């Protein structure tokens, strides 16, 4: 057996932690590098658009540029996407989730290339989108590409997609811990030790690479602020309720626009997004781009309440137009923007009515950022970790936890909304269904569960060959007909038949038909060596069989069979059997 075959078989089990950690580390390097390239491309693109101002300073442009840039950018993006096939246009976090649920984490590299260029053009032209969504796609696709090139089991590829996503968030915000939690909550959708360690290493590598290129500064310049009084806690309860309602409105509005425009030509949708952003930006240029400069200004108390309200309303409509009409970009950045504005407005009002007990409004803006992100993404722990890493202030966690939990309850329990990603995918006709059994079966590759005590032979076998096979003491005998495996039987049945023939007075036949001798045979399905137990179960259910043989294509029209797995073996992985004490 080759070294890589041995590696794949070991990674198929649930305890191949060291190997998976090493591969996760490499995937973090690839994901971090792809995000750094994307950021450099995006920022250089902005400079090319308006060389007289700093990168991202859309407010310093004349109104004609603020109107024309999104329109031209949206038209160019739309025309480019219109020339692509429908499945090649799929980009962003929603695309990553779709591939995780329906395709075992296999992300096409061509979609990532599309994401790189159209996402960069969208940001450079000032569309109301974030860079984190494209970053997650690029990071996940880089890690998935590595797993596919190494032909790793599908359970390992799924973990690598989480690694790439964590590294992307880590590189974008310089928040490695938040990257890990984001990958677990949003992408992998579960917490396991086998996933944690590779994802942590990948996230660290993403942060290290980002700091080497862009320095140690985090995405937001957060001042040192403290909670003034515990009497503010009821006000943070109110804040969670208000932002939860606002987040629900944002998710519902974006989903409604998606349903309404889903069948429209993509160039029309992108152009209309550009028109919406351009018209709004004539009066409120803060809506353009990722908007981190406006968030930083809010965190330092530089905006009055009138401007805060205008920015919030304008960003809401601009982001609904872009995200609802499938503009390639993320919603994490806009959710931070809207959360900061909403939190600042709430804090501003609190300072008016309770000046002695209320903290300054930038403190509320920081909590509002995490609250809105959590409510929109349904990722409370990731939002809290981002809040902690961005502020380096443990004192902000107490009100943040309260506000985040309340907002999440409002979205999920009161308004019955899913996360923005799941809601948009559902609007496009894709339903995500998760259950503990499916999640468990996805963790284990068939290579880690199959039985390798196997002999393979054609249905007609000579007595001498049968005896030689039985000398190797296989448990199973896989029977081929016309060079295709068709049935599985126990080797004990063949041994029993030979013993009965020897004791019989009738002469022994020269050849035996394995499909006709008395035996308990099972029809078989075929599963690839990289498959997970979930895929095995799907194959058995689809083909109405109770066993499957595991193979890999080693050359054109050549298959290598590695083992077999039965329904009984599969069920032993999730069926509880109480241990009985010996009498």
N, C-alpha and C positions, 0 to 999 in steps of 0.2 A: 504494500500500500504506500502511495506517495506521501510526502510530508504534508502537502496541502489537503489531501484526503483525510489524513489523521487529524489535522487542525479542524476541518469542517465537522468531523464526527465529534470531537471534543466540545466544540462550540454549540453543538446541538443539545447538550445536556443543560440542566438548570444550574449547575454548579461550576461552570467554566468561567469563573470570575476573573482570574488573572489574565487569561488570553483576551477576554472581552474588554478588560480595562486597558490593555495595550492598544487594541484596535480603536477603542474609544478615544484614547489620547491622540492618535493619528488623525482621527476624524475631526477632533477639536481644532487641530492645526489647519486642516483643509477648510473647515467652516469659518474659522476666524480669518483666514487669508481671503476667502471669497467675500466676506463682509467688509474687510478693509478695502479691497479693490472696488467694491460697489460704492462705498462712501467716498473714496477718492474720485471715482468717475462722476458721481452725483455732484460733488462740490466743484469739480473742475467744469462740469456742465453749466452750473449756475454762473460761474465766473464768465464763461463764454457768452451767456445770455446777456449779462449786464456788467461789463467790466469796470464801470465807474463806481460801483458800490461793493461793500463786503459781501462775501458769500452768504446767501440767505436773507439779505437785507432788502426785502421787497418793498418795505415802507418808503425807502429812499428813491424809488423809481417814479417817473412821471405817470400820470393816470393812463396815458395811452399805452404804455408798456404793461401796466397792471391789467388792463383790459385785453390787450392783444396776446400776451404771452400764454395764458391758459387756453385761449381759443385755438391758437396755432398749435400748441403742444398737444391739446386734446385731439385735434384733427389728425396730426401726424401719427399719434399713438393709435387712433382708431383705424386709419387707413392701413397701417402696418399690421394690426391684428386682424383686419378684415381679410387680408391675403392668406392668413394661416387657417389650417383646419380647426374645427371647433375644439377638439381635445388638446391641440397644441397651445390654445389661448389660455388654458387653465393655469393660473398662477396664484401665489399668495398662501397664507396659512390655511385657507379653506381647501386648496389643492393638496397641501400636505396631509391634512386630516382625511381627505377622500382617499388618498393613496394608502394611508395607514389602515383605514377600515376595510377597503375593498381590494387592495392590491398588496398587502403585506409590507408596505413601506417602500415599494419600488417606485422611485421618482425618476421620470425621464429627464435626462440631462438637457435635451433640447428645450423643454419648458423652462428650465433654469436659465438658459441663455436668453430666451425671450423675456423672462422676468428681469434679468440684469439690465437690458437695454430699455425696455418700455418703462420699467420702474424708475430707472434713472432719468429718463426723459420726462416722466410725469412729475417727479420732484423738481427737476431743473426748471420746468415751465410754471411752477408755482401751484400745482394742483393741491387740493386740501386732503393730502394723504400723508402717511408716515413712512419712514424708511425701515421700520422694524418688521413689517409684514414681508416685504421683499427680502429682507435680511434673513428671516427665519426660513423662507423658501430656499434661498441660496445655501444656507448652512445645512439644512436637512438634505437637499439634493446632493451636496458635496459628500456628506457622510454616506448617503444611500449609494452613490456611485462607487465609493470605496468598497462597501459591502458586496455590491454586485460584481465588481471586478475580481474580488477575491472569492466569489461564489460561496459566500457564507450562508449558513442557514437563515431562513426567514425570520426566526425569532431574534437572531443577532442583528439583522438588518433593521428591524423595528427599533431595537435599542439604539442603534447608530443614528437613526433619524432623530431620536430624542437627544442624543449627544450633539448633533449638528444644530438643532434648535436652541439648546442651552448655550452653546458657544456663540450663536448669533446674538441672542439677547445680552449675553455677557459682554460681547464686543461692542454692541450698540450703546449700552448705558453705563458700561464699566461696573456692572453689578453681577458678579459671578454667582452669588447665592440665589439671587432672584432668577437668574437664567436656569439654574437647576430646578427650582420649584415650578417655573413656567413650563419647562419640558415635561415634568411629571403631571402637572394639573391639566395642561391644555393639549399636549401632543400624545404622550404615552397613556394618560388617563388612569394611572395607578402608581402606587409607591411600592417598590420592591428593592431589597438590598442588591439584587443582581443588576438592577438598572441604575441605582443610585451612584455606585462607585464609578462606572464608566462615564456617566453623565457629569459627575463632579469634575473628573479629570478633564473632560472636554471643555467644560465651562471655564475652568482655570486657564486652559491654553488659549481660549478665545479672549479672555481678559488680558493675559500676558501679551499677546500679539497686539491687541488694541493699544495697550499702554506703551509698547515699544514704538508705535507709529504716531499716536495722537497724544501721548502723555498720560498723566495720572488723573487728570480732571474728569469728574463725572459729567453726565450730560447736562445737568442743571446746577447752576450756581446757587446753592441753598444757604441762606443765612442761619445763624445760630439762634433758634427761637425755643421758648419753653411754654408749657401749659401754665396759665396764670392761676387758675383756681379749679378745684374739683367740682365747683358749682357749674362749670361749663359742660359737664358730662351730659345732662339732659339736652343741652343744645346740640351736642354731637349726635344724640339720638335723632333729633329733628333733622340734622344735616344728612344722616343716613337715609331717612325717609324721603327727603326732597331729592337727593341725588339718585336714589333707587327709582323714584318715579320718572326722573329725567332720563335715566339710562334706559328704562323700559320704553319710554317714548322714542328714544333714539333707535333702539333695536327694532321696534315695531315699524317706524317710519322707513328705515333703511330696507327692511324686508318687504314692505309694501311697494316701494319703488322697484325693487328687484323683480317682484312678481309681475308688476305692470309692464316692465320694459324688457323682460327676459328674452322675448322673441324678436325684439327690434334688431336691426343691423348694428353691429358693434361700432362701426364708425360714426353712426348717428348718436349712439349713447355717449361715446367718449367726447364727441364734439359738444353735445349738450352739457356735459359735465364742465367742459372748459368755459362755455358761455356763462353758466351759473356762477362759477368761481370768478371769472373776469368781471361780471357785472357787480357782484358783491364787493370785489376788491377795489373798485373805483372809490368807494367811500370808506371801506374798512380793509386796508391792505394786510392787516394782521392775520387774515384767514389764509393767506397764501403760504404754501410750503409746510414744513413740519412745525413751524411756529415756536420753536424752543426759545427764541429771543423774547417773544411775548410772554412765555411762561416765566422766564427769568426776571423780566420786568415786573410781573405780578408778584413773584416771590420776594422782591425787594420793595414792594409797596409803591411802585411808580405809576400805577393806573388808578384813576378815580372810578367811582361806582358807575357812572354813565358809560365810560369806555368799557368797563368790565361787562356790562349787560350787552352792549353792542357787539363786542367780540364773541360772547357766548352764543347769542342768537345767530350771528353771521356764520360762525364756525359750525354750528349745528346744521344749518341748511346747506352749506358748502360741502360738508362731509357726507351728509345724506345723499346729496346729488352724486358725489364721486363714488362712494362705496356702493350705493344702490344701483348705479349704472355701470358697475364692474370696472371702474378705473383701476389699473394695476397699481396698488399701493396698500399700505397698512392702515389699521384703525387704532393701533396702540398709541401712537403719537397724538392724533386728534383727541383720543379719550383723555390723555394727560392734559391737553390744552383745555378742553371743556371742563374737566374736573377742577383744574386750578381756578378757572374763571368762576365756576359755580361756588366753590369753596370760599373764594375771596369775597364774593357778593354776600354770602351768608355771614362771614366774619365781619364784613363792613357793617351790616345791619346790626349784628350783635354788639359791636362797639358803640353804636348810636344809643341803643337802649340800655346796655349794661357796661358802661365804660370802666367800671372798677373791677369787674369780674371776667370780662372777655379778653382773650388774647388778641394780639394784632392780627389783621386779616391775612397777612402772608402765612401765618401758622395754619389758618383754616384752608388756605390755598394748597398747602402741602398735603394736608389730610384729604382734601377734596380730590387731588390727583390720584391717590391710591384708591379712594372710594369709587371713583368713576371707572378706573381701570378694572377694578375687581368686579363691579356690577356688569360692565359690558362684556368682559371676557369670561366671567364666572371662574375667576382664579384668585380667591381671597388670600391664600398664603403667598402667592407670587407678588401680589400687590403690596402686602405688608413687608415682605423682604425687600422689595424695591424701595419702599418708603424708608426702611431702616438704613439700607446701604446708601441711598441718595443723601440722606440727612445726617448720617453718622450720629444720630440723636436717639438713644433708647427711650427717652421720655415721651417721644411722639407716638410710640407704639400703643400705649393705653387708649388714648382717644381714637387712634387709627383703627384698632381692633373693633371698637364699639361701632364706629361709623361704617366700616367695611361689612361687618356681619349684618347689620340692619339693612344696608343697601342691597346685599345679596338676597336676603329674605324677601324684600319688597319685589325684586325682579322675578325670583323663582316661585314664591309662594302666593304673592298677591296678584301679580300680573301674568304668572304662568309663562314666562319667557325663558327660552334657552339662551346660551351665549350667542354673541353676534355671529360667530363662525358657523355654529350649528344651525342657527336660524336662517342664514343666507344659503347654506347648502340645502336645507329643507325647502326653501323657496325655489331652488333650482331642481327639485324633484329627487333629492338624495336624502334618504332617511337613515339616521344613525341609531343603531340599537346596540346597547351594551348590556352584558350580564356577566356575573362573576365566572361562570363556567367558560364562556368564550374567552374572557381575559386570561384565565388560567391556561387554557389550551394553547393560546398564542405564545406563551412564554417558553414552551418546550418544542424543540424541533424533532421531527420524526427520527433523525439520526441518533438522538439520545434515548429513544424509547424502543426502537426496532429490535427484533431478535435476529442475530447474525448466524445462528447455528442452522445453516441452510445448505441444501444441495439442489442444484437446478439440472433438469434433464428433460429430454423429449418424452412424449407419452409412451413410446415403445422403447423398452430397455432390455438388454440381454441379461441373463442370469448372473454372469460374471461381473458385469458392470454394477448390477444391483448389490451384489455382495461387497464389492469394493466401496461403494457409496456408504453402505451401512457400517463398514469398518471405521469410518471417520466419525460415527455416532452423531449425525445431524438430528436436530429436533424436527425439522420440517423438510418437505420435499416439494419444490415448486415445479409444476408440470407445464411443459411448453408444447404447443401444437402449431406447426408452420412457423416455428421460431418465435412465437408470441406466448408469454405466460398466460395460462387460462385457468389453472386450478391449483389449490394448495391442499396437501394432505400431510398427515403425521407420518414420519419415517417409521414409527412403531407399527403402523398398519401394514407397511411393506414387509417389515421383519416378520410380523405375525403370519402374513400370507405365505412367505417362503417356508416358515416352519411347518405350516399346515400342509404345504405341497410335499415337503420331504417325508412327512409321516403318512402321506396318502399312497395308495397302491398304484395310482395312475402315473404315467410317465410325466416328468417335468417338461414344461414347454421351453423352447429355446429362447423365446422373447416373451415379455410381459407387457400387456397394455395397462398402463397406470390409471387410465380413465375408466377401466372396466372391472378391475379387481375389487373385492369388498373393502371399502374404506370410507371414512368420513371426510369427504372432500368439500372444499369451499371455493366458490368462484372468487376471483380476485380483481381488485382495482389496481391502478398504477398511480403512484405518487412520486414526485421528484424528491431527491435527497435533501433539498433545501426547504421542503415543506414543513409547516408546523402541525401540531396535533389537531388544530382547528381545521386545517385543510384536509387532513386525513379523514376526520369525522364527516366533513362535507362530501368527500369522495365516496365514502361508504354509504352514506344516506342517498346520494344521487344515483349510484349504481346498484343500490340494494344488495350490497355484498357485506361479508363479515371479515374480510381480510384484504390486505393490499401488499403489493411488493414495492420495494423502494429502489429506485434506479437513478442513474445519471447518464446523460449522453456524453460519451468520451470522444466520439468521432462521428462524422456523418453516417447515419443509419446504424450506429453502433451504440448499444446500451450496456452499461455495467450495472449488475444487480448487487445491492449491498445487503439486503435483508428483507424481512417481512414484518408486518405488524397486524395483529388481529384485533377485532372489536373488544375481545376480552382484555387484552393488554392495554388498549386505549382506555377502557372503563376503569381499569385498576388505578389509573392516575387521578381520578376524581371521585371514585366510589369509596365510601367509608366502610371499612370492615373491622369490627371490634376484635381486639385481641382476646382470645380465650385462654384462660389459665389451665395448665395441665392438671388433670385430676390426680 
